């Protein structure tokens, strides 16, 4: 797993990206042409691949290489500036090996939708 501090962002508007710039966070925009790429390769900035799977226009931020305390602070910044509809997740050893589209479609979006449905 790569320890590099990096945010992988998908579906963010320019104003959202400006928030990351304001707080001096390194990020890489994941375009639709890159969604078939393994998360690890996105972090490295190499081997970009397209995917046949269409990801809905969701705001997604994947956090890599930050300490727990930094992640907590980052979550507060993002939630405060971008609202609660942003999907934020930390890259794990498992998700590091998955393609971005698989992670987004099979885990992040499904888990968020399940939580919304079952929240009391």
Buried (B, 14 or more C-beta within 10 A) or exposed (E): BBEEBBBBBBBBEEEBBEBBEEEEBEBBEBEBEBBBBBBBBBBBEEEBBEBEBEBEEBBBBBBBBBEEEEBEEBBEBBEEBBEEEBBBBBBEEEBBEBBBBBBBBEBBBEEBEEEEEEEE
